[in-house]
């Protein structure tokens, strides 16, 4: 298990926002790559009760901001924004993150439980891209389950379904609405999700061959 710190560029909204508001902490509850080279995530801003949607929406890389239904002392938002190099690399290398991650004063800290070889590739790719990742801590743990053997198409569908809130309890989107957003038939999406859920269940129970 590895904790990594990476400076966030001011070209990405969380970097500039947290540097302008160093007293605030952003908790990232999930982020997924979606269509159009964008990312979609749920962010919780801690440290103030101010409404931040208007300010965040003004950043050039932000596509859409939607406040989520949470208690007023927590500023939680679903934000669609241009995909960053860091997110692109995490998706490309299929790095497993443990949420929530945190962003404070221009620095993102995240934890991964992935293989050492995959983490090394991520660190090397970040350095080649101009980042200076720092290894905060490292400890060995045995993963209880195998990695689900999803195809690229299945992985993309799972990420988008998760991002749109299909797996949220209660669900934020119906199967019909999800199929419409993905421009696929309801039957196709239903069948693919059933396969994905089966593979995830097998991996979690250690039944993956």
Beta strands, then each sheet from edge to edge (+ up, - down):
strand 1: 2-7
strand 2: 25-34
strand 3: 38-46
strand 4: 62-67
strand 5: 75-82
strand 6: 97-104
strand 7: 107-112
strand 8: 134-138
sheet 1: 4+ 5- 3+ 2- 6+ 7- 1+ 8-
end
